[in-house]
């Protein structure tokens, strides 16, 4: 009996050693993966910050947090193949009052803020600053989230741009609701002087009639539009920073150019 135990003991010790080594290997591998992920996220945060400051978006009134959300969505949508080539990112920041120029059109390839101007929100979303949002038809409220710009057409507001909402439950009924980007006379300094705010739409992101054609030319062709309000219970599958960081790390030449 004692001899049997002596024979089994070395085998048992080797088994424990192998299992222990296996556990340590898995632990080390997990730690390494965590370090890699953290490094990518840090690089991504630096990347975002550099674009933000190079475009002087702070001076234009856009917070870096909102810009980071919008840029993250841009890369997630690109990864999904939903905006394959257009480098334009448009942000309508409804954290800000309507009397402020809260529409930002950014060319990420050229690293340039193309335009900063007014944009109206829906009449049932609030007065000067919106606080109510809806995806429901006939609500006359703005819808939050990521959009892909569609085709242009001529309607009652003149040349307009159709929008496809990408966020289920938040803006995916944009087509059904006829939510489009169009020009409107109530988006002007004159209206602000008269009312203390811009006029309001039926839920569309309306822009100045004088700039409508220019804006449509800039952002048409499957570019990304992000409508933001930080106070709302908004979430999106396109706000995956780890995925965005991976895309940036796979574009080393682009990244290097941005931070040089």
BAGU-289083 format. One line per field, with one value per residue (C-alpha): residue number from 1; residue in three letters; x, y negated, z. Coordinates in steps of 0.25 Angstrom, whole numbers, always signed. Layout:
<rs>
pos <- c(NUM | ...) $
code <- c(ALA | ...) $
east <- c(X | ...) $
north <- c(Y | ...) $
up <- c(Z | ...) $
</rs>
This chain:
<rs>
pos <- c(1 | 2 | 3 | 4 | 5 | 6 | 7 | 8 | 9 | 10 | 11 | 12 | 13 | 14 | 15 | 16 | 17 | 18 | 19 | 20 | 21 | 22 | 23 | 24 | 25 | 26 | 27 | 28 | 29 | 30 | 31 | 32 | 33 | 34 | 35 | 36 | 37 | 38 | 39 | 40 | 41 | 42 | 43 | 44 | 45 | 46 | 47 | 48 | 49 | 50 | 51 | 52 | 53 | 54 | 55 | 56 | 57 | 58 | 59 | 60 | 61 | 62 | 63 | 64 | 65 | 66 | 67 | 68 | 69 | 70 | 71 | 72 | 73 | 74 | 75 | 76 | 77 | 78 | 79 | 80 | 81 | 82 | 83 | 84 | 85 | 86 | 87 | 88 | 89 | 90 | 91 | 92 | 93 | 94 | 95 | 96 | 97 | 98 | 99 | 100 | 101 | 102 | 103 | 104 | 105 | 106 | 107 | 108 | 109 | 110 | 111 | 112 | 113 | 114 | 115 | 116 | 117 | 118 | 119 | 120 | 121 | 122 | 123 | 124 | 125 | 126 | 127 | 128 | 129 | 130 | 131 | 132 | 133 | 134 | 135 | 136 | 137 | 138 | 139 | 140 | 141 | 142 | 143 | 144 | 145 | 146 | 147 | 148 | 149 | 150 | 151 | 152 | 153 | 154 | 155 | 156 | 157 | 158 | 159 | 160 | 161 | 162 | 163 | 164 | 165 | 166 | 167 | 168 | 169 | 170 | 171 | 172 | 173 | 174 | 175 | 176 | 177 | 178 | 179 | 180 | 181 | 182 | 183 | 184 | 185 | 186 | 187 | 188 | 189 | 190 | 191 | 192 | 193 | 194 | 195 | 196 | 197 | 198 | 199 | 200 | 201 | 202 | 203 | 204 | 205 | 206 | 207 | 208 | 209 | 210 | 211 | 212 | 213 | 214 | 215 | 216 | 217 | 218 | 219 | 220 | 221 | 222 | 223 | 224 | 225 | 226 | 227 | 228 | 229 | 230 | 231 | 232 | 233 | 234 | 235 | 236 | 237 | 238 | 239 | 240 | 241 | 242 | 243 | 244 | 245 | 246 | 247 | 248 | 249 | 250 | 251 | 252 | 253 | 254 | 255 | 256 | 257 | 258 | 259 | 260) $
code <- c(UNK | UNK | UNK | UNK | UNK | UNK | UNK | UNK | UNK | UNK | UNK | UNK | UNK | UNK | UNK | UNK | UNK | UNK | UNK | UNK | UNK | UNK | UNK | UNK | UNK | UNK | UNK | UNK | UNK | UNK | UNK | UNK | UNK | UNK | UNK | UNK | UNK | UNK | UNK | UNK | UNK | UNK | UNK | UNK | UNK | UNK | UNK | UNK | UNK | UNK | UNK | UNK | UNK | UNK | UNK | UNK | UNK | UNK | UNK | UNK | UNK | UNK | UNK | UNK | UNK | UNK | UNK | UNK | UNK | UNK | UNK | UNK | UNK | UNK | UNK | UNK | UNK | UNK | UNK | UNK | UNK | UNK | UNK | UNK | UNK | UNK | UNK | UNK | UNK | UNK | UNK | UNK | UNK | UNK | UNK | UNK | UNK | UNK | UNK | UNK | UNK | UNK | UNK | UNK | UNK | UNK | UNK | UNK | UNK | UNK | UNK | UNK | UNK | UNK | UNK | UNK | UNK | UNK | UNK | UNK | UNK | UNK | UNK | UNK | UNK | UNK | UNK | UNK | UNK | UNK | UNK | UNK | UNK | UNK | UNK | UNK | UNK | UNK | UNK | UNK | UNK | UNK | UNK | UNK | UNK | UNK | UNK | UNK | UNK | UNK | UNK | UNK | UNK | UNK | UNK | UNK | UNK | UNK | UNK | UNK | UNK | UNK | UNK | UNK | UNK | UNK | UNK | UNK | UNK | UNK | UNK | UNK | UNK | UNK | UNK | UNK | UNK | UNK | UNK | UNK | UNK | UNK | UNK | UNK | UNK | UNK | UNK | UNK | UNK | UNK | UNK | UNK | UNK | UNK | UNK | UNK | UNK | UNK | UNK | UNK | UNK | UNK | UNK | UNK | UNK | UNK | UNK | UNK | UNK | UNK | UNK | UNK | UNK | UNK | UNK | UNK | UNK | UNK | UNK | UNK | UNK | UNK | UNK | UNK | UNK | UNK | UNK | UNK | UNK | UNK | UNK | UNK | UNK | UNK | UNK | UNK | UNK | UNK | UNK | UNK | UNK | UNK | UNK | UNK | UNK | UNK | UNK | UNK | UNK | UNK | UNK | UNK | UNK | UNK | UNK | UNK | UNK | UNK | UNK | UNK) $
east <- c(+0 | +11 | +19 | +6 | +5 | +19 | +17 | +5 | +11 | +20 | +9 | +0 | +11 | +13 | -2 | -3 | +9 | +3 | -10 | -4 | +5 | -8 | -15 | -3 | -3 | -17 | -16 | -4 | -11 | -23 | -14 | -7 | -20 | -24 | -12 | -13 | -27 | -24 | -12 | -22 | -32 | -21 | -16 | -31 | -33 | -21 | -25 | -39 | -33 | -23 | -34 | -43 | -32 | -27 | -40 | -42 | -56 | -54 | -54 | -66 | -74 | -74 | -70 | -59 | -69 | -79 | -69 | -63 | -77 | -79 | -65 | -67 | -80 | -74 | -63 | -73 | -82 | -70 | -67 | -81 | -79 | -91 | -82 | -71 | -64 | -69 | -60 | -70 | -76 | -87 | -91 | -104 | -102 | -115 | -108 | -107 | -118 | -124 | -118 | -104 | -97 | -98 | -97 | -82 | -78 | -64 | -56 | -48 | -39 | -35 | -35 | -44 | -56 | -64 | -76 | -81 | -95 | -110 | -119 | -133 | -140 | -154 | -165 | -170 | -155 | -155 | -153 | -139 | -132 | -139 | -141 | -152 | -149 | -157 | -156 | -172 | -179 | -186 | -179 | -172 | -160 | -146 | -139 | -126 | -115 | -107 | -112 | -107 | -110 | -118 | -123 | -127 | -140 | -148 | -160 | -168 | -155 | -148 | -136 | -135 | -127 | -133 | -128 | -127 | -127 | -118 | -122 | -133 | -144 | -138 | -138 | -140 | -154 | -147 | -152 | -166 | -167 | -161 | -149 | -140 | -130 | -136 | -135 | -144 | -146 | -148 | -133 | -127 | -121 | -134 | -143 | -133 | -134 | -149 | -152 | -140 | -138 | -139 | -152 | -155 | -158 | -167 | -155 | -145 | -131 | -134 | -123 | -123 | -129 | -117 | -108 | -116 | -111 | -96 | -99 | -106 | -94 | -85 | -91 | -99 | -94 | -95 | -88 | -91 | -100 | -100 | -111 | -107 | -114 | -106 | -117 | -126 | -125 | -119 | -110 | -105 | -98 | -89 | -83 | -73 | -60 | -51 | -56 | -53 | -39 | -36 | -40 | -31 | -19 | -21 | -19 | -5 | -2 | -15 | -13 | +2 | -2 | -13 | -4 | +9) $
north <- c(+0 | -9 | -6 | -9 | -23 | -26 | -22 | -31 | -43 | -48 | -47 | -55 | -65 | -67 | -68 | -79 | -86 | -85 | -90 | -101 | -105 | -105 | -114 | -124 | -124 | -127 | -138 | -144 | -144 | -151 | -161 | -163 | -165 | -175 | -183 | -183 | -187 | -198 | -203 | -203 | -211 | -221 | -223 | -225 | -235 | -243 | -242 | -248 | -259 | -263 | -264 | -271 | -282 | -283 | -286 | -296 | -290 | -295 | -309 | -306 | -301 | -286 | -278 | -267 | -257 | -259 | -259 | -246 | -239 | -244 | -240 | -226 | -224 | -228 | -217 | -207 | -210 | -209 | -196 | -191 | -195 | -205 | -217 | -211 | -223 | -237 | -244 | -255 | -255 | -264 | -267 | -274 | -276 | -278 | -280 | -294 | -305 | -307 | -321 | -316 | -310 | -296 | -288 | -284 | -278 | -272 | -266 | -255 | -252 | -267 | -269 | -282 | -288 | -291 | -298 | -302 | -308 | -307 | -295 | -295 | -284 | -279 | -288 | -278 | -276 | -289 | -304 | -309 | -296 | -283 | -273 | -263 | -253 | -243 | -232 | -233 | -237 | -251 | -254 | -266 | -263 | -261 | -248 | -245 | -236 | -233 | -235 | -232 | -242 | -237 | -243 | -257 | -261 | -274 | -276 | -287 | -292 | -292 | -283 | -273 | -261 | -248 | -242 | -227 | -225 | -215 | -213 | -204 | -210 | -224 | -228 | -216 | -222 | -234 | -230 | -227 | -240 | -248 | -253 | -260 | -271 | -283 | -298 | -308 | -323 | -322 | -317 | -331 | -342 | -350 | -339 | -339 | -354 | -353 | -341 | -339 | -326 | -319 | -314 | -300 | -288 | -276 | -268 | -270 | -276 | -289 | -298 | -312 | -313 | -321 | -309 | -297 | -294 | -296 | -287 | -276 | -276 | -274 | -263 | -255 | -242 | -233 | -241 | -241 | -250 | -249 | -256 | -258 | -261 | -256 | -257 | -247 | -232 | -229 | -217 | -211 | -199 | -208 | -214 | -203 | -210 | -197 | -194 | -209 | -208 | -195 | -202 | -214 | -205 | -198 | -211 | -215 | -224 | -232 | -232 | -237 | -248 | -253 | -254 | -259) $
up <- c(+0 | +4 | -9 | -17 | -10 | -13 | -28 | -29 | -22 | -32 | -43 | -34 | -32 | -47 | -49 | -39 | -45 | -59 | -55 | -47 | -59 | -67 | -58 | -57 | -72 | -74 | -63 | -70 | -83 | -78 | -71 | -84 | -92 | -82 | -83 | -98 | -98 | -88 | -97 | -109 | -101 | -96 | -111 | -115 | -104 | -109 | -123 | -120 | -112 | -123 | -133 | -124 | -120 | -135 | -140 | -128 | -125 | -110 | -115 | -124 | -112 | -113 | -101 | -103 | -97 | -108 | -119 | -113 | -114 | -128 | -133 | -126 | -133 | -146 | -145 | -140 | -152 | -162 | -156 | -158 | -173 | -172 | -176 | -184 | -189 | -186 | -176 | -171 | -157 | -154 | -139 | -135 | -120 | -113 | -100 | -105 | -106 | -120 | -121 | -120 | -133 | -129 | -142 | -145 | -159 | -158 | -169 | -162 | -174 | -175 | -160 | -162 | -156 | -169 | -163 | -150 | -150 | -145 | -145 | -140 | -132 | -131 | -126 | -115 | -111 | -103 | -104 | -106 | -100 | -104 | -93 | -99 | -110 | -117 | -128 | -129 | -142 | -141 | -128 | -134 | -125 | -129 | -129 | -122 | -128 | -140 | -154 | -168 | -179 | -190 | -203 | -207 | -212 | -215 | -205 | -198 | -192 | -205 | -206 | -194 | -190 | -185 | -172 | -168 | -152 | -148 | -133 | -131 | -122 | -122 | -137 | -146 | -150 | -157 | -171 | -166 | -159 | -171 | -162 | -172 | -172 | -179 | -179 | -172 | -171 | -156 | -154 | -154 | -146 | -149 | -142 | -130 | -129 | -129 | -121 | -113 | -119 | -133 | -138 | -137 | -147 | -147 | -142 | -153 | -152 | -159 | -164 | -170 | -183 | -188 | -184 | -187 | -201 | -196 | -184 | -192 | -202 | -191 | -183 | -194 | -199 | -186 | -176 | -161 | -153 | -138 | -130 | -116 | -102 | -90 | -80 | -87 | -85 | -98 | -101 | -114 | -119 | -127 | -114 | -113 | -110 | -110 | -125 | -129 | -122 | -130 | -143 | -140 | -136 | -149 | -156 | -151 | -163 | -161 | -146 | -147 | -156 | -146 | -134 | -141) $
</rs>
